[in-house]
Amino acid sequence: MKWSDAREIAQALFDAHPDVKPLEIRFTDLHRWVCELDDFEDDPDKSTESHLEAIQMAWLDEWED
């Protein structure tokens, strides 16, 4: 997975942290959790606020379903 794979990352985060409310996580923690995913293969330094927002919103969609 790469930073642009917001939906795929969101699903992995939902599976890894099912009890976490996506809007209550700090971006610093979100960044770390994404980088810790087994299938994440992108450069941690290439993250942007837009990437993290997209991941957070996709995760929220997963969480609300």
mmCIF file as Biopython writes it, N, C-alpha, C and O atoms, coordinates in Angstrom:
data_model
#
loop_
_atom_site.group_PDB
_atom_site.id
_atom_site.type_symbol
_atom_site.label_atom_id
_atom_site.label_alt_id
_atom_site.label_comp_id
_atom_site.label_asym_id
_atom_site.label_entity_id
_atom_site.label_seq_id
_atom_site.pdbx_PDB_ins_code
_atom_site.Cartn_x
_atom_site.Cartn_y
_atom_site.Cartn_z
_atom_site.occupancy
_atom_site.B_iso_or_equiv
_atom_site.auth_seq_id
_atom_site.auth_asym_id
_atom_site.pdbx_PDB_model_num
ATOM 1   N N  . MET A ? 1  ? 0.834   -1.180 0.000  1.0 0.0 1  A 1 
ATOM 2   C CA . MET A ? 1  ? 0.000   0.000  0.000  1.0 0.0 1  A 1 
ATOM 3   C C  . MET A ? 1  ? 0.882   1.248  0.000  1.0 0.0 1  A 1 
ATOM 4   O O  . MET A ? 1  ? 1.992   1.267  0.532  1.0 0.0 1  A 1 
ATOM 5   N N  . LYS A ? 2  ? 0.342   2.261  -0.609 1.0 0.0 2  A 1 
ATOM 6   C CA . LYS A ? 2  ? 1.007   3.561  -0.674 1.0 0.0 2  A 1 
ATOM 7   C C  . LYS A ? 2  ? 0.076   4.599  -0.065 1.0 0.0 2  A 1 
ATOM 8   O O  . LYS A ? 2  ? -1.098  4.314  0.175  1.0 0.0 2  A 1 
ATOM 9   N N  . TRP A ? 3  ? 0.589   5.801  0.187  1.0 0.0 3  A 1 
ATOM 10  C CA . TRP A ? 3  ? -0.207  6.857  0.797  1.0 0.0 3  A 1 
ATOM 11  C C  . TRP A ? 3  ? -1.489  7.138  0.020  1.0 0.0 3  A 1 
ATOM 12  O O  . TRP A ? 3  ? -2.497  7.522  0.612  1.0 0.0 3  A 1 
ATOM 13  N N  . SER A ? 4  ? -1.461  6.953  -1.277 1.0 0.0 4  A 1 
ATOM 14  C CA . SER A ? 4  ? -2.633  7.239  -2.110 1.0 0.0 4  A 1 
ATOM 15  C C  . SER A ? 4  ? -3.720  6.171  -2.011 1.0 0.0 4  A 1 
ATOM 16  O O  . SER A ? 4  ? -4.812  6.366  -2.545 1.0 0.0 4  A 1 
ATOM 17  N N  . ASP A ? 5  ? -3.458  5.069  -1.355 1.0 0.0 5  A 1 
ATOM 18  C CA . ASP A ? 5  ? -4.423  3.966  -1.226 1.0 0.0 5  A 1 
ATOM 19  C C  . ASP A ? 5  ? -5.288  4.127  0.028  1.0 0.0 5  A 1 
ATOM 20  O O  . ASP A ? 5  ? -5.313  3.251  0.893  1.0 0.0 5  A 1 
ATOM 21  N N  . ALA A ? 6  ? -5.991  5.250  0.113  1.0 0.0 6  A 1 
ATOM 22  C CA . ALA A ? 6  ? -6.729  5.599  1.328  1.0 0.0 6  A 1 
ATOM 23  C C  . ALA A ? 6  ? -7.735  4.527  1.726  1.0 0.0 6  A 1 
ATOM 24  O O  . ALA A ? 6  ? -7.802  4.165  2.900  1.0 0.0 6  A 1 
ATOM 25  N N  . ARG A ? 7  ? -8.507  4.016  0.800  1.0 0.0 7  A 1 
ATOM 26  C CA . ARG A ? 7  ? -9.533  3.009  1.127  1.0 0.0 7  A 1 
ATOM 27  C C  . ARG A ? 7  ? -8.906  1.723  1.667  1.0 0.0 7  A 1 
ATOM 28  O O  . ARG A ? 7  ? -9.361  1.174  2.671  1.0 0.0 7  A 1 
ATOM 29  N N  . GLU A ? 8  ? -7.890  1.266  1.011  1.0 0.0 8  A 1 
ATOM 30  C CA . GLU A ? 8  ? -7.208  0.037  1.428  1.0 0.0 8  A 1 
ATOM 31  C C  . GLU A ? 8  ? -6.566  0.214  2.816  1.0 0.0 8  A 1 
ATOM 32  O O  . GLU A ? 8  ? -6.644  -0.675 3.664  1.0 0.0 8  A 1 
ATOM 33  N N  . ILE A ? 9  ? -5.947  1.351  3.024  1.0 0.0 9  A 1 
ATOM 34  C CA . ILE A ? 9  ? -5.340  1.646  4.330  1.0 0.0 9  A 1 
ATOM 35  C C  . ILE A ? 9  ? -6.429  1.739  5.396  1.0 0.0 9  A 1 
ATOM 36  O O  . ILE A ? 9  ? -6.271  1.212  6.497  1.0 0.0 9  A 1 
ATOM 37  N N  . ALA A ? 10 ? -7.528  2.406  5.068  1.0 0.0 10 A 1 
ATOM 38  C CA . ALA A ? 10 ? -8.628  2.550  6.028  1.0 0.0 10 A 1 
ATOM 39  C C  . ALA A ? 10 ? -9.162  1.185  6.450  1.0 0.0 10 A 1 
ATOM 40  O O  . ALA A ? 10 ? -9.426  0.968  7.633  1.0 0.0 10 A 1 
ATOM 41  N N  . GLN A ? 11 ? -9.322  0.271  5.511  1.0 0.0 11 A 1 
ATOM 42  C CA . GLN A ? 11 ? -9.808  -1.067 5.847  1.0 0.0 11 A 1 
ATOM 43  C C  . GLN A ? 11 ? -8.826  -1.778 6.775  1.0 0.0 11 A 1 
ATOM 44  O O  . GLN A ? 11 ? -9.235  -2.426 7.739  1.0 0.0 11 A 1 
ATOM 45  N N  . ALA A ? 12 ? -7.549  -1.658 6.487  1.0 0.0 12 A 1 
ATOM 46  C CA . ALA A ? 12 ? -6.528  -2.289 7.328  1.0 0.0 12 A 1 
ATOM 47  C C  . ALA A ? 12 ? -6.525  -1.682 8.735  1.0 0.0 12 A 1 
ATOM 48  O O  . ALA A ? 12 ? -6.366  -2.404 9.720  1.0 0.0 12 A 1 
ATOM 49  N N  . LEU A ? 13 ? -6.698  -0.375 8.832  1.0 0.0 13 A 1 
ATOM 50  C CA . LEU A ? 13 ? -6.747  0.279  10.138 1.0 0.0 13 A 1 
ATOM 51  C C  . LEU A ? 13 ? -7.997  -0.134 10.902 1.0 0.0 13 A 1 
ATOM 52  O O  . LEU A ? 13 ? -7.944  -0.353 12.112 1.0 0.0 13 A 1 
ATOM 53  N N  . PHE A ? 14 ? -9.114  -0.239 10.207 1.0 0.0 14 A 1 
ATOM 54  C CA . PHE A ? 14 ? -10.355 -0.678 10.836 1.0 0.0 14 A 1 
ATOM 55  C C  . PHE A ? 14 ? -10.189 -2.090 11.394 1.0 0.0 14 A 1 
ATOM 56  O O  . PHE A ? 14 ? -10.643 -2.380 12.501 1.0 0.0 14 A 1 
ATOM 57  N N  . ASP A ? 15 ? -9.546  -2.956 10.637 1.0 0.0 15 A 1 
ATOM 58  C CA . ASP A ? 15 ? -9.305  -4.331 11.100 1.0 0.0 15 A 1 
ATOM 59  C C  . ASP A ? 15 ? -8.355  -4.357 12.290 1.0 0.0 15 A 1 
ATOM 60  O O  . ASP A ? 15 ? -8.540  -5.144 13.219 1.0 0.0 15 A 1 
ATOM 61  N N  . ALA A ? 16 ? -7.347  -3.507 12.264 1.0 0.0 16 A 1 
ATOM 62  C CA . ALA A ? 16 ? -6.334  -3.492 13.320 1.0 0.0 16 A 1 
ATOM 63  C C  . ALA A ? 16 ? -6.805  -2.774 14.587 1.0 0.0 16 A 1 
ATOM 64  O O  . ALA A ? 16 ? -6.368  -3.105 15.689 1.0 0.0 16 A 1 
ATOM 65  N N  . HIS A ? 17 ? -7.686  -1.801 14.431 1.0 0.0 17 A 1 
ATOM 66  C CA . HIS A ? 17 ? -8.118  -0.974 15.569 1.0 0.0 17 A 1 
ATOM 67  C C  . HIS A ? 17 ? -9.647  -0.774 15.520 1.0 0.0 17 A 1 
ATOM 68  O O  . HIS A ? 17 ? -10.113 0.354  15.361 1.0 0.0 17 A 1 
ATOM 69  N N  . PRO A ? 18 ? -10.419 -1.848 15.654 1.0 0.0 18 A 1 
ATOM 70  C CA . PRO A ? 18 ? -11.873 -1.751 15.461 1.0 0.0 18 A 1 
ATOM 71  C C  . PRO A ? 18 ? -12.598 -0.880 16.483 1.0 0.0 18 A 1 
ATOM 72  O O  . PRO A ? 18 ? -13.703 -0.413 16.207 1.0 0.0 18 A 1 
ATOM 73  N N  . ASP A ? 19 ? -12.018 -0.652 17.637 1.0 0.0 19 A 1 
ATOM 74  C CA . ASP A ? 19 ? -12.701 0.126  18.669 1.0 0.0 19 A 1 
ATOM 75  C C  . ASP A ? 19 ? -12.305 1.603  18.690 1.0 0.0 19 A 1 
ATOM 76  O O  . ASP A ? 19 ? -12.814 2.373  19.505 1.0 0.0 19 A 1 
ATOM 77  N N  . VAL A ? 20 ? -11.403 1.993  17.801 1.0 0.0 20 A 1 
ATOM 78  C CA . VAL A ? 20 ? -10.934 3.384  17.762 1.0 0.0 20 A 1 
ATOM 79  C C  . VAL A ? 20 ? -11.869 4.211  16.875 1.0 0.0 20 A 1 
ATOM 80  O O  . VAL A ? 20 ? -12.193 3.821  15.753 1.0 0.0 20 A 1 
ATOM 81  N N  . LYS A ? 21 ? -12.289 5.351  17.400 1.0 0.0 21 A 1 
ATOM 82  C CA . LYS A ? 21 ? -13.090 6.281  16.603 1.0 0.0 21 A 1 
ATOM 83  C C  . LYS A ? 21 ? -12.131 7.109  15.754 1.0 0.0 21 A 1 
ATOM 84  O O  . LYS A ? 21 ? -11.294 7.831  16.296 1.0 0.0 21 A 1 
ATOM 85  N N  . PRO A ? 22 ? -12.243 7.015  14.434 1.0 0.0 22 A 1 
ATOM 86  C CA . PRO A ? 22 ? -11.271 7.666  13.547 1.0 0.0 22 A 1 
ATOM 87  C C  . PRO A ? 22 ? -11.102 9.169  13.761 1.0 0.0 22 A 1 
ATOM 88  O O  . PRO A ? 22 ? -10.008 9.697  13.562 1.0 0.0 22 A 1 
ATOM 89  N N  . LEU A ? 23 ? -12.147 9.852  14.155 1.0 0.0 23 A 1 
ATOM 90  C CA . LEU A ? 23 ? -12.036 11.299 14.337 1.0 0.0 23 A 1 
ATOM 91  C C  . LEU A ? 23 ? -11.366 11.685 15.653 1.0 0.0 23 A 1 
ATOM 92  O O  . LEU A ? 23 ? -11.078 12.859 15.883 1.0 0.0 23 A 1 
ATOM 93  N N  . GLU A ? 24 ? -11.119 10.707 16.512 1.0 0.0 24 A 1 
ATOM 94  C CA . GLU A ? 24 ? -10.494 10.991 17.803 1.0 0.0 24 A 1 
ATOM 95  C C  . GLU A ? 24 ? -8.997  10.698 17.822 1.0 0.0 24 A 1 
ATOM 96  O O  . GLU A ? 24 ? -8.344  10.877 18.850 1.0 0.0 24 A 1 
ATOM 97  N N  . ILE A ? 25 ? -8.455  10.255 16.704 1.0 0.0 25 A 1 
ATOM 98  C CA . ILE A ? 25 ? -7.022  9.935  16.652 1.0 0.0 25 A 1 
ATOM 99  C C  . ILE A ? 25 ? -6.244  11.136 16.116 1.0 0.0 25 A 1 
ATOM 100 O O  . ILE A ? 25 ? -6.667  11.794 15.166 1.0 0.0 25 A 1 
ATOM 101 N N  . ARG A ? 26 ? -5.124  11.402 16.730 1.0 0.0 26 A 1 
ATOM 102 C CA . ARG A ? 26 ? -4.250  12.492 16.257 1.0 0.0 26 A 1 
ATOM 103 C C  . ARG A ? 26 ? -3.548  12.049 14.968 1.0 0.0 26 A 1 
ATOM 104 O O  . ARG A ? 26 ? -3.298  10.861 14.765 1.0 0.0 26 A 1 
ATOM 105 N N  . PHE A ? 27 ? -3.241  13.003 14.118 1.0 0.0 27 A 1 
ATOM 106 C CA . PHE A ? 27 ? -2.568  12.679 12.861 1.0 0.0 27 A 1 
ATOM 107 C C  . PHE A ? 27 ? -1.192  12.049 13.106 1.0 0.0 27 A 1 
ATOM 108 O O  . PHE A ? 27 ? -0.747  11.216 12.316 1.0 0.0 27 A 1 
ATOM 109 N N  . THR A ? 28 ? -0.527  12.433 14.173 1.0 0.0 28 A 1 
ATOM 110 C CA . THR A ? 28 ? 0.777   11.819 14.454 1.0 0.0 28 A 1 
ATOM 111 C C  . THR A ? 28 ? 0.620   10.325 14.732 1.0 0.0 28 A 1 
ATOM 112 O O  . THR A ? 28 ? 1.442   9.521  14.291 1.0 0.0 28 A 1 
ATOM 113 N N  . ASP A ? 29 ? -0.435  9.952  15.463 1.0 0.0 29 A 1 
ATOM 114 C CA . ASP A ? 29 ? -0.699  8.532  15.717 1.0 0.0 29 A 1 
ATOM 115 C C  . ASP A ? 29 ? -1.170  7.829  14.453 1.0 0.0 29 A 1 
ATOM 116 O O  . ASP A ? 29 ? -0.763  6.700  14.178 1.0 0.0 29 A 1 
ATOM 117 N N  . LEU A ? 30 ? -2.017  8.488  13.694 1.0 0.0 30 A 1 
ATOM 118 C CA . LEU A ? 30 ? -2.498  7.906  12.434 1.0 0.0 30 A 1 
ATOM 119 C C  . LEU A ? 30 ? -1.325  7.619  11.511 1.0 0.0 30 A 1 
ATOM 120 O O  . LEU A ? 30 ? -1.247  6.543  10.917 1.0 0.0 30 A 1 
ATOM 121 N N  . HIS A ? 31 ? -0.427  8.561  11.389 1.0 0.0 31 A 1 
ATOM 122 C CA . HIS A ? 31 ? 0.757   8.385  10.547 1.0 0.0 31 A 1 
ATOM 123 C C  . HIS A ? 31 ? 1.556   7.163  11.003 1.0 0.0 31 A 1 
ATOM 124 O O  . HIS A ? 31 ? 1.952   6.333  10.185 1.0 0.0 31 A 1 
ATOM 125 N N  . ARG A ? 32 ? 1.785   7.059  12.290 1.0 0.0 32 A 1 
ATOM 126 C CA . ARG A ? 32 ? 2.551   5.926  12.830 1.0 0.0 32 A 1 
ATOM 127 C C  . ARG A ? 32 ? 1.833   4.608  12.571 1.0 0.0 32 A 1 
ATOM 128 O O  . ARG A ? 32 ? 2.459   3.631  12.159 1.0 0.0 32 A 1 
ATOM 129 N N  . TRP A ? 33 ? 0.527   4.573  12.808 1.0 0.0 33 A 1 
ATOM 130 C CA . TRP A ? 33 ? -0.233  3.341  12.607 1.0 0.0 33 A 1 
ATOM 131 C C  . TRP A ? 33 ? -0.210  2.904  11.144 1.0 0.0 33 A 1 
ATOM 132 O O  . TRP A ? 33 ? -0.097  1.714  10.849 1.0 0.0 33 A 1 
ATOM 133 N N  . VAL A ? 34 ? -0.318  3.866  10.231 1.0 0.0 34 A 1 
ATOM 134 C CA . VAL A ? 34 ? -0.249  3.524  8.799  1.0 0.0 34 A 1 
ATOM 135 C C  . VAL A ? 34 ? 1.118   2.923  8.485  1.0 0.0 34 A 1 
ATOM 136 O O  . VAL A ? 34 ? 1.204   1.880  7.836  1.0 0.0 34 A 1 
ATOM 137 N N  . CYS A ? 35 ? 2.167   3.564  8.935  1.0 0.0 35 A 1 
ATOM 138 C CA . CYS A ? 35 ? 3.522   3.079  8.664  1.0 0.0 35 A 1 
ATOM 139 C C  . CYS A ? 35 ? 3.785   1.709  9.273  1.0 0.0 35 A 1 
ATOM 140 O O  . CYS A ? 35 ? 4.629   0.962  8.778  1.0 0.0 35 A 1 
ATOM 141 N N  . GLU A ? 36 ? 3.072   1.373  10.339 1.0 0.0 36 A 1 
ATOM 142 C CA . GLU A ? 36 ? 3.247   0.078  10.998 1.0 0.0 36 A 1 
ATOM 143 C C  . GLU A ? 36 ? 2.456   -1.054 10.333 1.0 0.0 36 A 1 
ATOM 144 O O  . GLU A ? 36 ? 2.660   -2.219 10.676 1.0 0.0 36 A 1 
ATOM 145 N N  . LEU A ? 37 ? 1.571   -0.743 9.402  1.0 0.0 37 A 1 
ATOM 146 C CA . LEU A ? 37 ? 0.802   -1.787 8.727  1.0 0.0 37 A 1 
ATOM 147 C C  . LEU A ? 37 ? 1.736   -2.691 7.935  1.0 0.0 37 A 1 
ATOM 148 O O  . LEU A ? 37 ? 2.664   -2.216 7.280  1.0 0.0 37 A 1 
ATOM 149 N N  . ASP A ? 38 ? 1.487   -3.990 7.997  1.0 0.0 38 A 1 
ATOM 150 C CA . ASP A ? 38 ? 2.356   -4.962 7.336  1.0 0.0 38 A 1 
ATOM 151 C C  . ASP A ? 38 ? 2.496   -4.720 5.837  1.0 0.0 38 A 1 
ATOM 152 O O  . ASP A ? 38 ? 3.584   -4.879 5.284  1.0 0.0 38 A 1 
ATOM 153 N N  . ASP A ? 39 ? 1.410   -4.338 5.179  1.0 0.0 39 A 1 
ATOM 154 C CA . ASP A ? 39 ? 1.440   -4.178 3.722  1.0 0.0 39 A 1 
ATOM 155 C C  . ASP A ? 39 ? 1.786   -2.763 3.258  1.0 0.0 39 A 1 
ATOM 156 O O  . ASP A ? 39 ? 1.769   -2.486 2.059  1.0 0.0 39 A 1 
ATOM 157 N N  . PHE A ? 40 ? 2.097   -1.872 4.190  1.0 0.0 40 A 1 
ATOM 158 C CA . PHE A ? 40 ? 2.436   -0.500 3.809  1.0 0.0 40 A 1 
ATOM 159 C C  . PHE A ? 40 ? 3.877   -0.449 3.339  1.0 0.0 40 A 1 
ATOM 160 O O  . PHE A ? 40 ? 4.791   -0.872 4.047  1.0 0.0 40 A 1 
ATOM 161 N N  . GLU A ? 41 ? 4.073   0.080  2.122  1.0 0.0 41 A 1 
ATOM 162 C CA . GLU A ? 41 ? 5.399   0.049  1.495  1.0 0.0 41 A 1 
ATOM 163 C C  . GLU A ? 41 ? 5.877   1.412  1.003  1.0 0.0 41 A 1 
ATOM 164 O O  . GLU A ? 41 ? 6.840   1.485  0.240  1.0 0.0 41 A 1 
ATOM 165 N N  . ASP A ? 42 ? 5.229   2.479  1.420  1.0 0.0 42 A 1 
ATOM 166 C CA . ASP A ? 42 ? 5.608   3.804  0.916  1.0 0.0 42 A 1 
ATOM 167 C C  . ASP A ? 42 ? 6.591   4.482  1.876  1.0 0.0 42 A 1 
ATOM 168 O O  . ASP A ? 42 ? 6.806   4.027  2.999  1.0 0.0 42 A 1 
ATOM 169 N N  . ASP A ? 43 ? 7.163   5.554  1.412  1.0 0.0 43 A 1 
ATOM 170 C CA . ASP A ? 43 ? 8.102   6.349  2.206  1.0 0.0 43 A 1 
ATOM 171 C C  . ASP A ? 43 ? 7.329   7.144  3.258  1.0 0.0 43 A 1 
ATOM 172 O O  . ASP A ? 43 ? 6.465   7.944  2.899  1.0 0.0 43 A 1 
ATOM 173 N N  . PRO A ? 44 ? 7.613   6.948  4.536  1.0 0.0 44 A 1 
ATOM 174 C CA . PRO A ? 44 ? 6.908   7.696  5.580  1.0 0.0 44 A 1 
ATOM 175 C C  . PRO A ? 44 ? 6.991   9.212  5.410  1.0 0.0 44 A 1 
ATOM 176 O O  . PRO A ? 44 ? 6.074   9.928  5.814  1.0 0.0 44 A 1 
ATOM 177 N N  . ASP A ? 45 ? 8.056   9.700  4.830  1.0 0.0 45 A 1 
ATOM 178 C CA . ASP A ? 45 ? 8.244   11.134 4.651  1.0 0.0 45 A 1 
ATOM 179 C C  . ASP A ? 45 ? 7.406   11.718 3.512  1.0 0.0 45 A 1 
ATOM 180 O O  . ASP A ? 45 ? 7.345   12.938 3.360  1.0 0.0 45 A 1 
ATOM 181 N N  . LYS A ? 46 ? 6.762   10.869 2.714  1.0 0.0 46 A 1 
ATOM 182 C CA . LYS A ? 46 ? 5.938   11.355 1.601  1.0 0.0 46 A 1 
ATOM 183 C C  . LYS A ? 46 ? 4.492   11.605 2.007  1.0 0.0 46 A 1 
ATOM 184 O O  . LYS A ? 46 ? 3.664   11.973 1.174  1.0 0.0 46 A 1 
ATOM 185 N N  . SER A ? 47 ? 4.194   11.410 3.259  1.0 0.0 47 A 1 
ATOM 186 C CA . SER A ? 47 ? 2.854   11.662 3.772  1.0 0.0 47 A 1 
ATOM 187 C C  . SER A ? 47 ? 2.550   13.154 3.740  1.0 0.0 47 A 1 
ATOM 188 O O  . SER A ? 47 ? 3.422   13.987 3.991  1.0 0.0 47 A 1 
ATOM 189 N N  . THR A ? 48 ? 1.301   13.476 3.426  1.0 0.0 48 A 1 
ATOM 190 C CA . THR A ? 48 ? 0.839   14.859 3.481  1.0 0.0 48 A 1 
ATOM 191 C C  . THR A ? 48 ? -0.418  14.909 4.346  1.0 0.0 48 A 1 
ATOM 192 O O  . THR A ? 48 ? -1.028  13.880 4.636  1.0 0.0 48 A 1 
ATOM 193 N N  . GLU A ? 49 ? -0.790  16.104 4.747  1.0 0.0 49 A 1 
ATOM 194 C CA . GLU A ? 49 ? -2.028  16.261 5.513  1.0 0.0 49 A 1 
ATOM 195 C C  . GLU A ? 49 ? -3.218  15.777 4.692  1.0 0.0 49 A 1 
ATOM 196 O O  . GLU A ? 49 ? -4.157  15.202 5.243  1.0 0.0 49 A 1 
ATOM 197 N N  . SER A ? 50 ? -3.189  16.002 3.395  1.0 0.0 50 A 1 
ATOM 198 C CA . SER A ? 50 ? -4.272  15.544 2.517  1.0 0.0 50 A 1 
ATOM 199 C C  . SER A ? 50 ? -4.383  14.022 2.517  1.0 0.0 50 A 1 
ATOM 200 O O  . SER A ? 50 ? -5.487  13.480 2.532  1.0 0.0 50 A 1 
ATOM 201 N N  . HIS A ? 51 ? -3.250  13.337 2.500  1.0 0.0 51 A 1 
ATOM 202 C CA . HIS A ? 51 ? -3.273  11.868 2.564  1.0 0.0 51 A 1 
ATOM 203 C C  . HIS A ? 51 ? -3.911  11.403 3.865  1.0 0.0 51 A 1 
ATOM 204 O O  . HIS A ? 51 ? -4.776  10.527 3.865  1.0 0.0 51 A 1 
ATOM 205 N N  . LEU A ? 52 ? -3.480  11.994 4.966  1.0 0.0 52 A 1 
ATOM 206 C CA . LEU A ? 52 ? -3.995  11.587 6.273  1.0 0.0 52 A 1 
ATOM 207 C C  . LEU A ? 52 ? -5.486  11.897 6.403  1.0 0.0 52 A 1 
ATOM 208 O O  . LEU A ? 52 ? -6.231  11.109 6.985  1.0 0.0 52 A 1 
ATOM 209 N N  . GLU A ? 53 ? -5.921  13.021 5.874  1.0 0.0 53 A 1 
ATOM 210 C CA . GLU A ? 53 ? -7.347  13.360 5.905  1.0 0.0 53 A 1 
ATOM 211 C C  . GLU A ? 53 ? -8.163  12.360 5.092  1.0 0.0 53 A 1 
ATOM 212 O O  . GLU A ? 53 ? -9.231  11.930 5.525  1.0 0.0 53 A 1 
ATOM 213 N N  . ALA A ? 54 ? -7.663  11.993 3.921  1.0 0.0 54 A 1 
ATOM 214 C CA . ALA A ? 54 ? -8.368  11.033 3.072  1.0 0.0 54 A 1 
ATOM 215 C C  . ALA A ? 54 ? -8.456  9.671  3.759  1.0 0.0 54 A 1 
ATOM 216 O O  . ALA A ? 54 ? -9.496  9.014  3.709  1.0 0.0 54 A 1 
ATOM 217 N N  . ILE A ? 55 ? -7.383  9.254  4.389  1.0 0.0 55 A 1 
ATOM 218 C CA . ILE A ? 55 ? -7.375  7.982  5.118  1.0 0.0 55 A 1 
ATOM 219 C C  . ILE A ? 55 ? -8.364  8.046  6.278  1.0 0.0 55 A 1 
ATOM 220 O O  . ILE A ? 55 ? -9.137  7.113  6.493  1.0 0.0 55 A 1 
ATOM 221 N N  . GLN A ? 56 ? -8.337  9.147  7.022  1.0 0.0 56 A 1 
ATOM 222 C CA . GLN A ? 56 ? -9.223  9.300  8.170  1.0 0.0 56 A 1 
ATOM 223 C C  . GLN A ? 56 ? -10.698 9.264  7.731  1.0 0.0 56 A 1 
ATOM 224 O O  . GLN A ? 56 ? -11.515 8.619  8.389  1.0 0.0 56 A 1 
ATOM 225 N N  . MET A ? 57 ? -11.040 9.934  6.650  1.0 0.0 57 A 1 
ATOM 226 C CA . MET A ? 57 ? -12.419 9.951  6.169  1.0 0.0 57 A 1 
ATOM 227 C C  . MET A ? 57 ? -12.852 8.581  5.648  1.0 0.0 57 A 1 
ATOM 228 O O  . MET A ? 57 ? -13.990 8.165  5.868  1.0 0.0 57 A 1 
ATOM 229 N N  . ALA A ? 58 ? -11.961 7.887  4.967  1.0 0.0 58 A 1 
ATOM 230 C CA . ALA A ? 58 ? -12.271 6.538  4.492  1.0 0.0 58 A 1 
ATOM 231 C C  . ALA A ? 58 ? -12.443 5.589  5.669  1.0 0.0 58 A 1 
ATOM 232 O O  . ALA A ? 58 ? -13.320 4.724  5.651  1.0 0.0 58 A 1 
ATOM 233 N N  . TRP A ? 59 ? -11.615 5.747  6.687  1.0 0.0 59 A 1 
ATOM 234 C CA . TRP A ? 59 ? -11.717 4.933  7.899  1.0 0.0 59 A 1 
ATOM 235 C C  . TRP A ? 59 ? -13.044 5.220  8.597  1.0 0.0 59 A 1 
ATOM 236 O O  . TRP A ? 59 ? -13.699 4.296  9.080  1.0 0.0 59 A 1 
ATOM 237 N N  . LEU A ? 60 ? -13.442 6.474  8.655  1.0 0.0 60 A 1 
ATOM 238 C CA . LEU A ? 60 ? -14.718 6.847  9.250  1.0 0.0 60 A 1 
ATOM 239 C C  . LEU A ? 60 ? -15.874 6.160  8.524  1.0 0.0 60 A 1 
ATOM 240 O O  . LEU A ? 60 ? -16.806 5.670  9.161  1.0 0.0 60 A 1 
ATOM 241 N N  . ASP A ? 61 ? -15.813 6.124  7.192  1.0 0.0 61 A 1 
ATOM 242 C CA . ASP A ? 61 ? -16.830 5.411  6.419  1.0 0.0 61 A 1 
ATOM 243 C C  . ASP A ? 61 ? -16.897 3.946  6.813  1.0 0.0 61 A 1 
ATOM 244 O O  . ASP A ? 61 ? -17.987 3.399  6.979  1.0 0.0 61 A 1 
ATOM 245 N N  . GLU A ? 62 ? -15.750 3.307  6.964  1.0 0.0 62 A 1 
ATOM 246 C CA . GLU A ? 62 ? -15.699 1.899  7.381  1.0 0.0 62 A 1 
ATOM 247 C C  . GLU A ? 62 ? -16.291 1.733  8.776  1.0 0.0 62 A 1 
ATOM 248 O O  . GLU A ? 62 ? -17.056 0.803  9.036  1.0 0.0 62 A 1 
ATOM 249 N N  . TRP A ? 63 ? -15.932 2.633  9.650  1.0 0.0 63 A 1 
ATOM 250 C CA . TRP A ? 63 ? -16.330 2.548  11.065 1.0 0.0 63 A 1 
ATOM 251 C C  . TRP A ? 63 ? -17.841 2.736  11.224 1.0 0.0 63 A 1 
ATOM 252 O O  . TRP A ? 63 ? -18.459 2.091  12.071 1.0 0.0 63 A 1 
ATOM 253 N N  . GLU A ? 64 ? -18.437 3.617  10.414 1.0 0.0 64 A 1 
ATOM 254 C CA . GLU A ? 64 ? -19.867 3.913  10.513 1.0 0.0 64 A 1 
ATOM 255 C C  . GLU A ? 64 ? -20.744 2.836  9.893  1.0 0.0 64 A 1 
ATOM 256 O O  . GLU A ? 64 ? -21.929 2.750  10.215 1.0 0.0 64 A 1 
ATOM 257 N N  . ASP A ? 65 ? -20.189 2.017  9.015  1.0 0.0 65 A 1 
ATOM 258 C CA . ASP A ? 65 ? -20.985 0.967  8.353  1.0 0.0 65 A 1 
ATOM 259 C C  . ASP A ? 65 ? -21.304 -0.187 9.255  1.0 0.0 65 A 1 
ATOM 260 O O  . ASP A ? 65 ? -21.963 -1.136 8.832  1.0 0.0 65 A 1 
#
